[in-house]
Amino acid sequence: AKELHQADYALLRLLQVGASAAEICGRVRTLFDWPRGEGLPAIAAALSVALAAAPLAGQRACVEALCAFCAAGPADTALARCFANDILLSGCYRLPSTPRQLAMIENAMALTDIQRRKLVALCRVRH
């Protein structure tokens, strides 16, 4: 219940409906840019709630947004790492991904070695 209270409603809805990566990334970027990191807990809480209960489309949209941040270049490295950490700390046990997304995560220079390894493991979990 604490996560739901802290979650950014707009981001939560985008994840729940499986919105486009551009829409999700736009909202995450807005929250990330809030002064003094005030938007960071809202991102983490939204991911925690959404990844636990989102339909498959929402989980896929989250992975696509992560890939978009990883591909964005050096200016978004901090954002990609923050988003990856929030996914890893969300408690989700698997991340549905395409072979293209898996390859992108495996080779993402924006992520740390540990983040890549843990995200790839979540992507490889099958039902």
C-alpha positions as YAML, in Angstrom:
chain: A
units: angstrom
residues:
- id: 1
  name: ALA
  ca: [0.00, 0.00, 0.00]
- id: 2
  name: LYS
  ca: [2.93, 2.34, 0.70]
- id: 3
  name: GLU
  ca: [4.17, 1.96, -2.89]
- id: 4
  name: LEU
  ca: [0.74, 2.77, -4.32]
- id: 5
  name: HIS
  ca: [0.57, 5.95, -2.25]
- id: 6
  name: GLN
  ca: [4.01, 7.09, -3.45]
- id: 7
  name: ALA
  ca: [3.58, 6.01, -7.08]
- id: 8
  name: ASP
  ca: [3.20, 8.59, -9.81]
- id: 9
  name: TYR
  ca: [-0.32, 7.96, -11.08]
- id: 10
  name: ALA
  ca: [0.40, 9.04, -14.65]
- id: 11
  name: LEU
  ca: [3.39, 6.70, -14.96]
- id: 12
  name: LEU
  ca: [1.50, 3.88, -13.27]
- id: 13
  name: ARG
  ca: [-1.37, 4.20, -15.78]
- id: 14
  name: LEU
  ca: [1.03, 4.30, -18.73]
- id: 15
  name: LEU
  ca: [2.66, 1.08, -17.53]
- id: 16
  name: GLN
  ca: [-0.67, -0.60, -16.78]
- id: 17
  name: VAL
  ca: [-2.08, 0.05, -20.24]
- id: 18
  name: GLY
  ca: [1.14, -0.85, -22.06]
- id: 19
  name: ALA
  ca: [1.67, 2.63, -23.48]
- id: 20
  name: SER
  ca: [4.43, 3.35, -25.98]
- id: 21
  name: ALA
  ca: [8.04, 3.53, -24.85]
- id: 22
  name: ALA
  ca: [8.08, 7.18, -25.89]
- id: 23
  name: GLU
  ca: [5.20, 8.02, -23.54]
- id: 24
  name: ILE
  ca: [6.70, 6.05, -20.65]
- id: 25
  name: CYS
  ca: [10.17, 7.50, -21.21]
- id: 26
  name: GLY
  ca: [8.74, 11.02, -21.39]
- id: 27
  name: ARG
  ca: [7.01, 10.67, -18.03]
- id: 28
  name: VAL
  ca: [10.03, 9.00, -16.40]
- id: 29
  name: ARG
  ca: [12.31, 11.74, -17.74]
- id: 30
  name: THR
  ca: [9.99, 14.41, -16.31]
- id: 31
  name: LEU
  ca: [10.03, 12.76, -12.87]
- id: 32
  name: PHE
  ca: [13.79, 12.13, -13.03]
- id: 33
  name: ASP
  ca: [14.39, 15.82, -13.71]
- id: 34
  name: TRP
  ca: [12.46, 17.07, -10.66]
- id: 35
  name: PRO
  ca: [14.68, 19.10, -8.32]
- id: 36
  name: ARG
  ca: [16.60, 17.34, -5.54]
- id: 37
  name: GLY
  ca: [15.57, 13.90, -6.81]
- id: 38
  name: GLU
  ca: [12.03, 14.38, -5.57]
- id: 39
  name: GLY
  ca: [10.57, 12.38, -8.48]
- id: 40
  name: LEU
  ca: [12.76, 9.30, -7.94]
- id: 41
  name: PRO
  ca: [10.57, 7.64, -5.26]
- id: 42
  name: ALA
  ca: [7.53, 8.08, -7.52]
- id: 43
  name: ILE
  ca: [9.29, 6.23, -10.36]
- id: 44
  name: ALA
  ca: [10.39, 3.38, -8.09]
- id: 45
  name: ALA
  ca: [6.95, 3.03, -6.53]
- id: 46
  name: ALA
  ca: [5.16, 3.07, -9.89]
- id: 47
  name: LEU
  ca: [7.47, 0.35, -11.25]
- id: 48
  name: SER
  ca: [7.07, -1.73, -8.11]
- id: 49
  name: VAL
  ca: [3.26, -1.61, -8.30]
- id: 50
  name: ALA
  ca: [3.03, -1.94, -12.07]
- id: 51
  name: LEU
  ca: [5.47, -4.81, -12.55]
- id: 52
  name: ALA
  ca: [3.75, -6.81, -9.84]
- id: 53
  name: ALA
  ca: [0.29, -6.43, -11.35]
- id: 54
  name: ALA
  ca: [0.62, -5.15, -14.90]
- id: 55
  name: PRO
  ca: [-0.61, -7.26, -17.76]
- id: 56
  name: LEU
  ca: [2.00, -8.67, -20.10]
- id: 57
  name: ALA
  ca: [1.69, -5.63, -22.39]
- id: 58
  name: GLY
  ca: [2.60, -3.34, -19.50]
- id: 59
  name: GLN
  ca: [5.63, -5.41, -18.57]
- id: 60
  name: ARG
  ca: [6.76, -5.45, -22.20]
- id: 61
  name: ALA
  ca: [6.33, -1.68, -22.41]
- id: 62
  name: CYS
  ca: [8.55, -1.31, -19.35]
- id: 63
  name: VAL
  ca: [11.30, -3.40, -20.99]
- id: 64
  name: GLU
  ca: [10.97, -1.37, -24.19]
- id: 65
  name: ALA
  ca: [11.34, 1.85, -22.20]
- id: 66
  name: LEU
  ca: [14.47, 0.47, -20.53]
- id: 67
  name: CYS
  ca: [15.90, -0.36, -23.95]
- id: 68
  name: ALA
  ca: [15.10, 3.14, -25.18]
- id: 69
  name: PHE
  ca: [16.97, 4.69, -22.24]
- id: 70
  name: CYS
  ca: [19.93, 2.36, -22.83]
- id: 71
  name: ALA
  ca: [20.07, 3.32, -26.51]
- id: 72
  name: ALA
  ca: [19.73, 7.05, -25.88]
- id: 73
  name: GLY
  ca: [23.43, 7.65, -25.34]
- id: 74
  name: PRO
  ca: [25.73, 8.93, -22.61]
- id: 75
  name: ALA
  ca: [23.43, 11.80, -21.59]
- id: 76
  name: ASP
  ca: [20.87, 9.25, -20.33]
- id: 77
  name: THR
  ca: [23.26, 6.86, -18.57]
- id: 78
  name: ALA
  ca: [22.17, 7.96, -15.09]
- id: 79
  name: LEU
  ca: [18.52, 7.69, -16.05]
- id: 80
  name: ALA
  ca: [19.01, 4.23, -17.59]
- id: 81
  name: ARG
  ca: [20.78, 3.00, -14.45]
- id: 82
  name: CYS
  ca: [18.13, 4.47, -12.16]
- id: 83
  name: PHE
  ca: [15.33, 2.87, -14.21]
- id: 84
  name: ALA
  ca: [17.18, -0.47, -14.26]
- id: 85
  name: ASN
  ca: [17.68, -0.35, -10.48]
- id: 86
  name: ASP
  ca: [14.01, 0.38, -9.94]
- id: 87
  name: ILE
  ca: [13.08, -2.62, -12.09]
- id: 88
  name: LEU
  ca: [15.51, -4.85, -10.19]
- id: 89
  name: LEU
  ca: [14.22, -3.64, -6.83]
- id: 90
  name: SER
  ca: [10.56, -3.94, -7.84]
- id: 91
  name: GLY
  ca: [10.36, -7.58, -6.83]
- id: 92
  name: CYS
  ca: [9.34, -8.78, -10.28]
- id: 93
  name: TYR
  ca: [10.49, -12.30, -10.98]
- id: 94
  name: ARG
  ca: [10.55, -12.14, -14.78]
- id: 95
  name: LEU
  ca: [10.71, -9.65, -17.62]
- id: 96
  name: PRO
  ca: [9.08, -10.61, -20.89]
- id: 97
  name: SER
  ca: [11.39, -9.60, -23.69]
- id: 98
  name: THR
  ca: [12.04, -10.12, -27.36]
- id: 99
  name: PRO
  ca: [15.38, -11.43, -28.64]
- id: 100
  name: ARG
  ca: [16.19, -7.86, -29.81]
- id: 101
  name: GLN
  ca: [15.49, -6.43, -26.34]
- id: 102
  name: LEU
  ca: [17.51, -9.16, -24.65]
- id: 103
  name: ALA
  ca: [20.48, -8.47, -26.94]
- id: 104
  name: MET
  ca: [20.17, -4.74, -26.28]
- id: 105
  name: ILE
  ca: [20.18, -5.27, -22.51]
- id: 106
  name: GLU
  ca: [23.11, -7.70, -22.73]
- id: 107
  name: ASN
  ca: [25.17, -5.12, -24.61]
- id: 108
  name: ALA
  ca: [23.95, -1.90, -22.97]
- id: 109
  name: MET
  ca: [26.97, 0.20, -22.12]
- id: 110
  name: ALA
  ca: [24.74, 2.47, -20.03]
- id: 111
  name: LEU
  ca: [24.16, -0.32, -17.49]
- id: 112
  name: THR
  ca: [26.61, -1.74, -14.99]
- id: 113
  name: ASP
  ca: [27.80, -5.32, -15.33]
- id: 114
  name: ILE
  ca: [25.67, -6.37, -12.35]
- id: 115
  name: GLN
  ca: [22.57, -4.67, -13.75]
- id: 116
  name: ARG
  ca: [23.07, -6.35, -17.13]
- id: 117
  name: ARG
  ca: [23.57, -9.76, -15.55]
- id: 118
  name: LYS
  ca: [20.50, -9.50, -13.30]
- id: 119
  name: LEU
  ca: [18.23, -8.06, -16.00]
- id: 120
  name: VAL
  ca: [19.28, -10.72, -18.49]
- id: 121
  name: ALA
  ca: [18.50, -13.39, -15.88]
- id: 122
  name: LEU
  ca: [15.00, -11.92, -15.42]
- id: 123
  name: CYS
  ca: [14.50, -11.82, -19.19]
- id: 124
  name: ARG
  ca: [15.43, -15.49, -19.49]
- id: 125
  name: VAL
  ca: [12.88, -16.71, -16.92]
- id: 126
  name: ARG
  ca: [10.06, -18.55, -18.67]
- id: 127
  name: HIS
  ca: [6.74, -19.80, -17.34]
...
